[in-house]
Amino acid sequence: MTVASPCTNVCAIDPDSGYCVGCLRTIDEIAGWGAADDGWKRATLEKLKRRAVRKG
C-alpha cells in the first residue's frame, strides 16, 4: 500500500519554524516525498505527529 501525502493544499513555509503551515513538513521533506520509499514516508509521518503535538 502506498503512503499518501500529508499535503493539505495550504502551502506556505513558516519562517520561524521552517515547517509548512498546512502539513508541517520541511522543504526537504516536501521535495523528497515523491521519490521516497514507504519506510521513509512512514517515518516522516511520525515526525509530523510529534510536531503537531508540540505546535498544539
Contacts in CASP RR format, 6 or more apart in sequence:
PFRMAT RR
TARGET T0000
AUTHOR 0000-0000-0000
METHOD contacts of the structure
MODEL  1
MTVASPCTNVCAIDPDSGYCVGCLRTIDEIAGWGAADDGWKRATLEKLKR
RAVRKG
1 38 0 8 1.000
2 38 0 8 1.000
3 38 0 8 1.000
3 39 0 8 1.000
3 41 0 8 1.000
3 42 0 8 1.000
3 45 0 8 1.000
5 23 0 8 1.000
5 33 0 8 1.000
5 34 0 8 1.000
6 23 0 8 1.000
6 24 0 8 1.000
6 25 0 8 1.000
6 45 0 8 1.000
6 48 0 8 1.000
7 22 0 8 1.000
7 23 0 8 1.000
7 30 0 8 1.000
8 22 0 8 1.000
8 23 0 8 1.000
10 20 0 8 1.000
10 21 0 8 1.000
10 22 0 8 1.000
10 23 0 8 1.000
11 20 0 8 1.000
11 22 0 8 1.000
12 20 0 8 1.000
12 21 0 8 1.000
12 22 0 8 1.000
13 19 0 8 1.000
13 20 0 8 1.000
13 21 0 8 1.000
13 27 0 8 1.000
14 20 0 8 1.000
14 21 0 8 1.000
18 26 0 8 1.000
18 27 0 8 1.000
19 25 0 8 1.000
19 26 0 8 1.000
19 51 0 8 1.000
20 26 0 8 1.000
20 30 0 8 1.000
23 30 0 8 1.000
23 48 0 8 1.000
24 48 0 8 1.000
24 51 0 8 1.000
24 52 0 8 1.000
24 55 0 8 1.000
25 33 0 8 1.000
25 44 0 8 1.000
25 48 0 8 1.000
29 44 0 8 1.000
33 41 0 8 1.000
33 44 0 8 1.000
36 44 0 8 1.000
END
